[in-house]
């Protein structure tokens, strides 16, 4: 009983805060919202038939996964050099670089997202500089499109990618690179054959975090996206908050949970979720 006693606080929290609410959402997804606005209790498949058969929901889900994938690839391409620089920097105090990396977490995600309006807006800093230099005569509309949604997601998720890659790079024995160099490898060959393969678990963990968090967000498309840039989480928000259709919103939530949960299980099948915890250790 001793291991169970030690695990009981965590198991209690998971049960009360995750398992039971999820069960409520699953049960709620089989109810119906009547024309009068009430919930009809029962076991109905109408919400599931609508969600699974309507191409509208399928297209939005595929679009969401596409945005999540593009964002993940961009974060990987931008985050790896930054993590490599921090890990192998010759600075005395690497903690200062890590502090700079953690600074965005001290500011609300919503505020950071809305800050792009002051940067890319019609009256924003970029348009002001372009007009002051005489490059453009009229302000350029740079907001409310797919590109700004991806930009906002990169701004939000990049630190997660850098942290996970940094942890992997920091754990690599420096003697391995030195041994590769002593055997005649060039710096690029040593990186390709030693550093890169050993850092792939961190890259994969960061990619998983970026993909799941990016695919599940709804704030960024609302603030920076246009009418055609809504993601699957926005459908859930509209169903529950705008339409007050909790059963349909519950069904949509379970669909997104199953899709993203499958990605997590696939990752855990070939790698390990423990790598993610190292990024925050």
NUMILO-525570 format. One record per residue: x negated, y negated, z negated of N, C-alpha, C in turn; residue in one letter. Coordinates in steps of 0.1 Angstrom, whole numbers, padded with zeros to 4 digits, always signed. Atoms other than C-alpha are relative to their C-alpha. Layout:
BEGIN
XYZXYZXYZa ...
REM end
This chain:
BEGIN
-0008+0012+0000+0000+0000+0000-0008-0013+0000x +0008+0012+0001-0029-0023-0004-0001-0008+0013x +0001+0008-0013-0034-0032+0033+0014-0007+0003x -0013+0006-0003+0004-0038+0036+0002-0012-0010x -0002+0012+0009+0003-0061+0005-0008-0012+0005x +0008+0011-0005-0025-0081+0020+0006-0006+0013x -0006+0005-0013-0007-0083+0054+0014-0006-0002x -0014+0004+0002+0027-0091+0038+0003-0015+0002x -0003+0014-0003+0024-0129+0039+0001-0003+0015x +0000+0002-0014+0015-0129+0076+0012+0007+0007x -0011-0008-0006+0041-0102+0085+0013-0007-0004x -0012+0007+0003+0067-0122+0066+0002-0012+0008x -0001+0012-0008+0059-0154+0084+0004+0004+0015x -0003-0004-0014+0059-0136+0118+0015+0005+0001x -0013-0005-0001+0092-0119+0110+0010-0011-0001x -0010+0011+0002+0110-0150+0098-0001-0011+0010x +0001+0011-0009+0096-0175+0122-0001+0004+0015x +0001-0004-0014+0092-0154+0154+0010+0011+0004x -0008-0012-0004+0109-0120+0154+0015-0003-0001x -0015+0002+0002+0143-0130+0139+0005-0011+0009x -0005+0010-0010+0147-0162+0160+0000+0005+0014x -0001-0006-0013+0138-0143+0191+0012+0009+0002x -0011-0009+0000+0164-0117+0183+0013-0008+0001x -0012+0009-0001+0190-0145+0178+0001-0005+0015x -0001+0005-0014+0181-0159+0213+0004+0011+0009x -0004-0011-0009+0184-0125+0229+0015+0003-0002x -0015-0002+0002+0219-0120+0213+0008-0011+0006x -0007+0012-0005+0229-0155+0223+0001+0000+0015x +0000+0000-0015+0220-0149+0259+0011+0008+0006x -0011-0008-0005+0249-0124+0262+0013-0006-0004x -0013+0007+0002+0275-0149+0250+0003-0008+0012x -0004+0008-0011+0294-0171+0273+0005-0014-0005x -0005+0014+0003+0301-0209+0273+0013-0002+0008x -0013+0001-0007+0338-0215+0281+0001-0014+0006x -0003+0013-0007+0352-0244+0301+0002-0011-0011x -0003+0009+0011+0362-0260+0268-0012-0004-0008x +0012+0003+0006+0326-0261+0257-0003+0009-0012x +0003-0009+0011+0328-0233+0231-0007+0012+0005x +0007-0012-0003+0307-0202+0229+0010+0012-0002x -0008-0011+0002+0326-0170+0235-0009+0012-0004x +0008-0011+0005+0311-0142+0214+0004+0013+0007x -0003-0013-0006+0307-0108+0230-0013+0004+0007x +0011-0006-0007+0285-0088+0253+0003-0002+0015x -0003+0003-0014+0286-0104+0288-0013-0002+0007x +0012+0000-0008+0261-0101+0316+0000-0012+0010x -0001+0011-0009+0272-0133+0334-0012-0008+0001x +0011+0009+0000+0243-0154+0324-0012+0007+0006x +0011-0007-0006+0218-0127+0333+0002+0002+0015x -0003-0002-0015+0235-0120+0367-0003-0013+0007x +0003+0013-0006+0233-0157+0374-0015-0003+0001x +0014+0003+0001+0197-0161+0364-0008+0009+0010x +0007-0009-0008+0185-0130+0382+0004+0001+0015x -0005-0001-0014+0205-0133+0414-0001-0013+0007x +0000+0013-0007+0204-0171+0421-0014-0003+0004x +0013+0003-0004+0174-0179+0443-0006-0013-0005x +0004+0013+0006+0173-0214+0427-0010+0003-0012x +0008-0003+0012+0159-0200+0394-0013+0008+0004x +0012-0007-0005+0135-0176+0413-0010-0010+0005x +0009+0010-0006+0121-0205+0433-0007-0009-0010x +0006+0009+0011+0116-0227+0402-0010+0008-0008x +0010-0008+0008+0099-0198+0384-0013+0002+0008x +0012-0001-0008+0075-0192+0413-0007-0013+0001x +0007+0013+0000+0068-0229+0415-0007-0003-0013x +0006+0001+0013+0061-0229+0378-0013+0008-0001x +0012-0008+0000+0036-0201+0381-0010-0005+0009x +0010+0006-0009+0020-0218+0411-0007-0012-0007x +0006+0011+0006+0015-0250+0391-0009+0004-0012x +0009-0005+0011+0001-0230+0361-0013+0006+0006x +0012-0006-0006-0023-0212+0384-0009-0011+0005x +0009+0011-0005-0036-0244+0401-0006-0007-0011x +0005+0007+0011-0040-0260+0368-0011+0008-0007x +0010-0009+0006-0059-0230+0354-0013+0000+0008x +0012+0000-0009-0083-0229+0384-0007-0013-0002x +0007+0014+0001-0090-0267+0381-0006-0001-0014x +0006+0001+0014-0096-0264+0343-0012+0009+0000x +0012-0009+0000-0120-0235+0349-0012-0006+0008x +0011+0007-0008-0140-0254+0376-0005-0012-0007x +0005+0012+0007-0142-0285+0355-0005+0003-0014x +0004-0002+0014-0145-0269+0321-0013+0008-0002x +0013-0008+0001-0174-0244+0328-0012-0009+0000x +0012+0008+0001-0200-0271+0336-0001-0008-0013x +0000+0007+0013-0189-0291+0305-0004+0009-0011x +0003-0009+0011-0191-0261+0282-0015+0005+0001x +0014-0004-0002-0225-0251+0298-0009-0011-0005x +0008+0011+0004-0238-0285+0291-0001-0001-0015x +0000+0001+0014-0227-0285+0255-0008+0012-0007x +0007-0012+0006-0240-0249+0248-0015-0001+0001x +0014+0000-0002-0274-0255+0263-0006-0014-0001x +0005+0013+0002-0278-0291+0254-0012+0000-0009x +0012+0001+0008-0312-0301+0239+0002-0011-0011x -0002+0010+0011-0295-0327+0216-0001+0006-0013x +0001-0005+0013-0302-0324+0180+0013+0004-0007x -0013-0003+0006-0266-0325+0169+0010+0003+0010x -0011-0004-0009-0243-0305+0191+0014-0003-0006x -0013+0003+0006-0216-0312+0166+0007-0013+0005x -0006+0013-0006-0212-0347+0180+0007+0002+0013x -0007-0003-0012-0204-0333+0214+0013+0008-0002x -0013-0007+0003-0179-0309+0199+0010-0009-0006x -0009+0010+0006-0164-0338+0180+0007-0008+0011x -0006+0007-0012-0159-0357+0213+0010+0009+0007x -0009-0009-0006-0143-0326+0227+0013+0002-0008x -0012-0002+0008-0119-0323+0198+0008-0013-0002x -0007+0012+0002-0109-0360+0198+0014-0001+0006x -0014+0001-0006-0080-0356+0222+0011+0007-0008x -0010-0007+0009-0063-0332+0197+0005-0009-0011x -0004+0009+0010-0061-0361+0173+0011-0009+0004x -0010+0009-0006-0037-0379+0196+0012+0008+0005x -0012-0007-0004-0002-0368+0203+0000+0003+0015x +0000-0004-0014+0002-0348+0235+0009-0009+0008x -0009+0009-0008+0032-0370+0245-0007-0014+0003x +0006+0013-0002+0012-0402+0240-0011+0001+0011x +0010-0002-0010-0017-0388+0260+0006+0001+0014x -0007-0002-0013+0007-0378+0288+0005-0014+0005x -0006+0013-0004+0024-0412+0288-0011-0010+0004x +0011+0010-0003-0010-0430+0290-0003-0001+0014x +0002+0000-0014-0012-0420+0326+0008-0010+0008x -0008+0011-0007+0016-0444+0334-0007-0013+0000x +0008+0013+0000-0006-0473+0323-0012+0001+0008x +0012-0001-0008-0034-0459+0344+0004+0000+0015x -0004-0003-0014-0017-0448+0376+0013-0007+0005x -0013+0007-0003+0015-0469+0375-0002-0011+0010x +0000+0011-0009+0024-0496+0399-0007-0012-0006x +0007+0011+0007+0012-0521+0373-0011+0005-0008x +0011-0006+0008-0015-0498+0360-0013-0005+0003x +0014+0005-0001-0052-0502+0357-0006+0003+0014x +0006-0003-0013-0061-0484+0390+0005-0010+0010x -0006+0009-0010-0037-0505+0411-0006-0015-0002x +0006+0014+0003-0050-0537+0393-0014-0001+0006x +0014+0001-0005-0086-0529+0402+0000+0000+0015x +0000+0000-0015-0078-0520+0438+0005-0013+0006x -0005+0013-0005-0058-0552+0443-0010-0011-0003x +0009+0010+0004-0084-0573+0425-0012+0000+0010x +0011-0001-0009-0111-0560+0448+0004-0002+0015x -0004+0002-0014-0090-0566+0479+0001+0013+0008x +0000-0012-0007-0089-0529+0488+0014+0003+0005x -0014-0001-0004-0051-0528+0489+0007-0013-0002x -0008+0013+0001-0025-0556+0494+0011+0003-0009x -0012-0003+0008+0004-0538+0477-0004+0012-0009x +0003-0011+0009+0004-0514+0447+0003+0013+0007x -0002-0014-0005+0001-0477+0456+0008+0008-0010x -0008-0009+0009+0027-0453+0442-0007+0013-0002x +0008-0012+0003+0006-0427+0426+0006+0010-0010x -0007-0008+0010+0030-0413+0400+0012+0007+0005x -0013-0007-0002+0060-0390+0399-0001+0009+0013x +0001-0010-0010+0047-0362+0422-0007+0012-0006x +0007-0012+0004+0031-0328+0420-0014-0002-0005x +0014+0003+0003-0004-0341+0419-0002-0006-0014x +0001+0006+0013+0002-0362+0388+0004+0010-0011x -0004-0010+0010+0019-0333+0370-0012+0009-0003x +0012-0008+0002-0012-0312+0376-0011-0008-0007x +0010+0009+0007-0034-0341+0365+0003-0001-0015x -0004+0000+0014-0015-0344+0333-0002+0013-0008x +0002-0013+0006-0017-0307+0326-0015+0003-0002x +0014-0001+0002-0054-0307+0332-0005-0008-0012x +0004+0009+0011-0058-0336+0308+0003+0007-0013x -0004-0006+0012-0039-0316+0282-0007+0013-0003x +0005-0014+0002-0054-0281+0287-0015+0001+0001x +0015-0002-0002-0091-0288+0296-0007+0003-0013x +0008-0003+0012-0103-0289+0260+0001+0015-0004x -0001-0014+0004-0089-0254+0254-0009+0009+0009x +0009-0007-0009-0108-0241+0284-0015-0002-0004x +0014+0003+0003-0141-0258+0274-0003+0007-0013x +0002-0006+0013-0138-0245+0238-0003+0015+0001x +0002-0015-0001-0134-0208+0248-0012+0003+0008x +0012-0003-0008-0162-0209+0274-0012-0003-0008x +0012+0004+0009-0185-0227+0249-0003+0011-0010x +0002-0010+0010-0180-0200+0223-0007+0012+0007x +0007-0011-0007-0190-0173+0249-0014-0003+0003x +0013+0004-0004-0220-0192+0261-0009-0001-0013x +0008+0002+0012-0231-0200+0225-0004+0014-0005x +0003-0013+0005-0231-0163+0217-0010+0008+0008x +0010-0007-0008-0255-0153+0245-0014-0002-0006x +0014+0000+0005-0290-0144+0233-0009-0008+0010x +0008+0007-0009-0314-0170+0248-0012+0009+0006x +0011-0009-0005-0340-0142+0252+0004+0007+0012x -0004-0007-0012-0319-0126+0279-0004-0008+0012x +0004+0009-0011-0324-0156+0302-0015+0000+0002x +0015+0000-0001-0361-0157+0293-0005+0013+0006x +0004-0013-0006-0364-0120+0301+0002+0000+0015x -0003+0000-0015-0347-0125+0335-0010-0009+0007x +0009+0009-0007-0370-0154+0343-0014+0006+0001x +0013-0006+0000-0401-0134+0333-0001+0011+0010x -0001-0010-0010-0390-0107+0357+0000-0005+0014x +0001+0006-0013-0391-0131+0386+0013-0006+0005x -0013+0006-0004-0355-0144+0387-0002-0015+0001x -0001+0015-0001-0349-0180+0398+0010-0004-0011x -0010+0004+0009-0328-0201+0374+0014+0003+0004x -0013-0003-0005-0298-0196+0396+0003+0015-0001x -0002-0015+0001-0303-0158+0397+0002+0004-0014x -0002-0003+0014-0306-0157+0360+0014-0004-0005x -0013+0004+0004-0274-0176+0356+0010+0010+0006x -0009-0009-0007-0256-0154+0382+0000+0014-0006x +0001-0014+0004-0268-0121+0368+0001+0002-0015x +0000-0002+0015-0270-0128+0330+0011-0009-0006x -0008+0010+0007-0252-0160+0319+0015+0002+0004x -0014-0001-0005-0221-0158+0341+0008+0012-0005x -0008-0012+0005-0211-0122+0334+0003+0000-0015x -0002+0000+0014-0216-0126+0297+0010-0010-0005x -0010+0011+0004-0194-0157+0296+0013+0002+0006x -0013-0002-0006-0166-0142+0316+0012+0002-0010x -0011-0002+0010-0146-0131+0284+0005-0014-0004x -0005+0014+0004-0145-0168+0273+0007-0007+0011x -0007+0006-0011-0135-0179+0308+0014+0006+0002x -0013-0007-0001-0107-0153+0309+0009-0005-0011x -0008+0005+0011-0095-0164+0274+0005-0014+0002x -0004+0013-0003-0095-0200+0284+0011-0001+0011x -0009+0000-0011-0077-0192+0316+0014+0005-0004x -0013-0004+0006-0050-0173+0297+0007-0011-0007x -0006+0010+0008-0044-0201+0273+0005-0011+0010x -0004+0011-0009-0043-0227+0301+0012+0004+0009x -0011-0005-0009-0019-0206+0323+0013+0001-0008x -0012-0001+0008+0005-0198+0295+0005-0013-0005x -0004+0013+0005+0006-0233+0280+0005-0009+0011x -0004+0008-0011+0007-0249+0314+0014+0004+0006x -0013-0005-0005+0036-0227+0326+0011-0002-0009x -0011+0001+0009+0056-0232+0295+0003-0014-0004x -0002+0014+0004+0054-0270+0292+0012-0006+0007x -0011+0008-0007+0083-0294+0300-0002-0015-0001x +0002+0014+0002+0070-0327+0288-0007-0007+0012x +0007+0005-0011+0045-0333+0316+0008-0002+0012x -0009+0003-0012+0070-0328+0345+0010-0011-0003x -0010+0010+0003+0095-0350+0327-0006-0014+0001x +0007+0013+0001+0070-0379+0322-0007-0004+0013x +0008+0003-0012+0048-0376+0353+0006+0005+0013x -0005-0006-0012+0069-0356+0378+0012-0007+0006x -0012+0005-0007+0096-0365+0403+0011+0009-0001x -0012-0008+0001+0130-0351+0408-0002+0015+0005x +0002-0013-0005+0116-0321+0427-0012+0007-0006x +0011-0006+0007+0088-0313+0403+0003+0006-0013x -0004-0007+0013+0108-0297+0375-0006+0014+0000x +0005-0014+0003+0094-0265+0360+0010+0008-0007x -0010-0009+0006+0111-0235+0345+0005-0005-0014x -0003+0005+0013+0109-0250+0310+0010-0012+0000x -0010+0011-0002+0128-0281+0323+0014+0005+0002x -0013-0006-0001+0157-0258+0333+0005+0004-0013x -0004-0004+0013+0158-0245+0298+0004-0012-0008x -0004+0012+0007+0158-0280+0284+0013-0006+0005x -0012+0006-0005+0185-0292+0307+0013+0009-0004x -0011-0009+0003+0207-0261+0300+0004-0002-0015x -0004+0001+0015+0205-0265+0262+0003-0014-0004x -0002+0014+0005+0202-0303+0257+0010-0007+0008x -0008+0008-0009+0219-0318+0287+0014+0007+0002x -0013-0006-0003+0246-0292+0295+0006+0007-0012x -0005-0006+0012+0249-0278+0260+0004+0015+0002x -0003-0014-0004+0250-0243+0276-0011+0009-0007x +0010-0008+0007+0231-0224+0249-0002+0014+0005x +0002-0014-0006+0238-0189+0263-0008+0000+0012x +0008+0000-0012+0224-0198+0297-0014-0004-0003x +0014+0004+0004+0194-0216+0281-0007+0012-0006x +0006-0011+0007+0188-0185+0260-0005+0010+0010x +0003-0010-0011+0188-0162+0291-0013-0005+0007x +0012+0006-0007+0163-0186+0308-0012+0001-0008x +0012-0001+0009+0141-0186+0278-0006+0014-0001x +0005-0014+0001+0139-0148+0276-0007+0004+0013x +0006-0003-0013+0131-0146+0313-0014-0006+0000x +0013+0006+0001+0102-0171+0308-0009+0008-0010x +0008-0007+0010+0091-0152+0277-0005+0013+0005x +0004-0013-0005+0091-0119+0295-0012-0001+0010x +0010+0002-0010+0071-0133+0324-0014-0003-0006x +0013+0004+0006+0044-0150+0303-0005+0010-0009x +0004-0011+0009+0044-0122+0278-0007+0012+0008x +0006-0010-0009+0036-0098+0307-0014-0004+0003x +0014+0004-0003+0006-0119+0316-0009+0002-0012x +0008-0002+0012-0006-0118+0280-0003+0015-0002x +0003-0015+0002-0002-0080+0278-0010+0005+0010x +0009-0004-0011-0020-0076+0311-0014-0004-0004x +0014+0005+0005-0049-0097+0297-0005+0009-0011x +0005-0008+0011-0050-0077+0265-0003+0014+0004x +0003-0014-0005-0050-0044+0285-0014+0001+0005x +0013+0000-0006-0082-0053+0302-0011-0007-0008x +0010+0007+0008-0099-0077+0278+0005+0001-0015x -0005-0001+0014-0089-0086+0243+0004-0014-0005x -0005+0013+0005-0069-0113+0226-0009-0006-0011x +0009+0005+0010-0096-0115+0199-0009-0011+0005x +0009+0010-0006-0117-0136+0223+0006-0014-0002x -0006+0013+0001-0091-0164+0221-0001-0005-0014x +0002+0005+0014-0093-0165+0183-0014-0005-0003x +0013+0005+0002-0130-0170+0185-0002-0014+0005x +0000+0014-0005-0124-0202+0204+0005-0010-0010x -0005+0009+0011-0107-0216+0173-0006+0003-0013x +0006-0005+0013-0129-0199+0147-0011-0010-0005x 
REM end
